[in-house]
Amino acid sequence: MLKTIILPLDNNTVKELRAGDQVRITGTLYTARDAAHKRMAEALKKGQELPFDIKNQVIYYVGPTPAKPGQVIGSAGPTTSSRMDAYTPKLLELGLKGMIGKGYRNNQVKQAIRDYRAVYFAAVGGSAALIAKTIKKVEVVAYEDLGTEAIRKMEVQDFPAIVINDMYGGDYYQEGVDRYRKLGV
């Protein structure tokens, strides 16, 4: 069953999501990759504010390519989420409700997702040009010097994703491995 999600996320929406749910996301999300996460961590260590209010937000792990003439953005496919694992628990503690990327998360992140009632979505790798069509507006909000890794505010409409890790400990990747093993392969 396809679920529609309107951002920002709230506890009621997160409670309804289960590993394996297919979703379409509409609203405002933020982008951040490795370098931006490192800067946010450094800012927090210095007692500084984050460059955007993280409460109930979703971060998309992406470094989009430049837009061609007439486009809002270039290709915008997900990057490997595990590169942000060292920073994620603190951001979840501060109110981050969701992340979009690709690949597995470590056990510390999965525990933080449960502890802080959040969700991890996967976007399909290899579909960067198609994903870009769901992005309606983009603006750089912080760390412009990082180029493609700058933090951006994006308006998306019907952005396709799958719930991988839910607040109940569900892990869609692990469920797939378990099903495969039951086949006796």
C-alpha positions in Angstrom: 0.0 0.0 0.0 1.3 3.4 -1.0 1.3 6.0 1.8 1.4 9.8 1.4 3.5 11.8 3.8 3.3 15.5 4.2 6.3 17.2 5.8 7.3 18.2 8.3 7.0 14.8 10.1 5.3 14.5 13.4 5.0 11.7 15.9 1.6 10.6 14.7 2.9 10.1 11.1 6.0 8.3 12.3 3.9 5.9 14.4 2.0 4.9 11.3 5.1 3.9 9.3 6.4 0.4 9.1 9.5 -1.1 7.5 8.6 -2.0 3.9 6.0 0.8 3.5 6.2 2.5 0.1 5.7 6.2 0.5 5.4 9.4 -1.5 6.8 12.5 0.3 5.6 16.0 -0.2 6.8 19.2 1.5 10.1 20.7 2.7 13.2 18.7 3.4 16.8 19.5 3.8 19.9 18.1 2.1 23.2 17.3 3.9 26.1 15.0 3.2 29.3 14.2 5.0 31.0 17.6 5.0 27.8 19.4 6.1 27.2 16.8 8.9 30.8 17.4 10.1 30.2 21.2 10.2 26.9 20.8 12.1 28.7 18.5 14.6 31.4 21.1 15.1 28.9 23.9 15.5 27.1 21.9 18.2 30.4 21.2 20.0 31.0 25.0 20.1 27.5 25.6 21.5 26.3 27.2 18.2 22.9 26.8 16.6 22.4 24.6 13.6 21.8 26.4 10.3 18.1 25.3 10.3 15.6 24.2 12.9 16.0 20.4 12.9 12.9 19.6 14.9 10.5 17.3 12.9 12.6 17.7 9.8 13.9 15.2 7.2 17.4 15.2 5.8 18.0 13.8 2.4 21.6 12.6 1.9 22.3 13.9 -1.6 24.8 16.0 -3.4 22.8 17.1 -6.5 24.5 18.0 -9.8 24.0 21.5 -11.1 20.8 22.3 -12.9 20.7 22.5 -16.6 18.9 25.5 -18.2 15.2 25.3 -17.5 15.6 22.8 -14.6 15.3 23.3 -10.9 18.1 20.9 -10.1 20.3 18.3 -11.8 20.4 14.7 -10.9 19.6 14.2 -7.3 20.1 10.5 -6.3 20.8 9.3 -2.7 24.3 8.9 -1.3 25.4 6.1 1.1 23.8 6.8 4.5 26.4 5.0 6.6 28.8 7.9 6.1 26.5 10.0 8.3 26.1 7.4 11.0 28.6 9.0 13.4 26.5 12.2 13.4 23.0 10.9 13.2 22.2 9.9 16.9 22.9 13.5 18.1 20.7 15.0 15.3 17.9 12.5 16.2 18.2 13.5 19.9 17.8 17.2 18.8 14.5 16.4 17.0 15.3 15.1 13.5 12.5 12.8 12.5 13.6 11.3 9.2 16.5 10.6 6.9 16.5 9.6 3.2 19.5 7.8 1.7 20.6 4.4 0.5 22.2 1.5 2.3 22.3 0.1 5.8 22.5 2.0 9.0 24.6 0.9 12.0 23.1 -0.5 15.2 23.7 2.8 17.1 21.6 4.7 14.5 18.9 2.0 14.5 18.7 2.2 18.3 18.5 6.0 18.1 15.7 5.7 15.5 13.8 3.7 18.1 14.7 5.9 21.1 13.7 9.2 19.4 10.8 7.9 17.3 12.1 8.6 13.9 12.3 6.8 10.5 14.9 6.0 7.8 13.8 5.9 4.2 15.6 4.6 1.2 15.4 6.3 -2.2 16.3 4.1 -5.1 19.9 4.5 -6.3 20.3 4.8 -10.0 17.1 6.9 -10.4 18.7 10.3 -9.8 17.2 12.0 -12.9 13.7 10.6 -12.1 13.9 11.8 -8.4 15.0 15.2 -9.6 11.6 15.6 -11.3 9.9 15.5 -7.9 12.0 18.5 -6.7 10.1 21.7 -7.3 12.2 24.3 -5.6 15.8 24.5 -4.2 17.7 27.1 -2.2 21.1 26.9 -0.5 20.6 27.7 3.3 24.1 27.0 4.7 27.7 26.1 3.8 27.6 27.3 0.2 31.4 26.9 0.0 30.8 23.1 0.1 29.3 23.2 -3.4 27.2 20.1 -4.0 27.5 19.3 -0.3 26.0 22.6 0.9 22.8 22.4 2.9 19.8 23.0 0.7 16.1 23.5 1.4 14.1 21.5 -1.1 10.4 21.5 -1.9 9.4 18.1 -3.1 6.2 16.6 -4.4 5.5 12.9 -4.4 9.1 12.0 -3.8 9.3 8.1 -3.9 10.9 6.2 -1.0 10.6 3.0 1.1 10.7 2.8 4.9 13.7 0.8 5.8 14.0 1.4 9.6 10.9 2.2 11.7 10.5 3.3 15.3 9.6 -0.2 16.3 12.9 -1.7 15.3 11.7 -2.9 11.9 14.5 -3.3 9.4 13.3 -3.9 5.8 16.8 -4.9 4.6 17.1 -7.5 7.4 13.6 -8.8 6.6 14.8 -9.3 3.0 17.8 -11.2 4.1 15.7 -13.4 6.4 13.3 -14.2 3.6 16.2 -15.2 1.3 17.7 -17.4 3.9 14.4 -19.2 4.4 14.5 -20.2 0.7 17.5 -22.4 1.7 19.9 -20.6 -0.7 
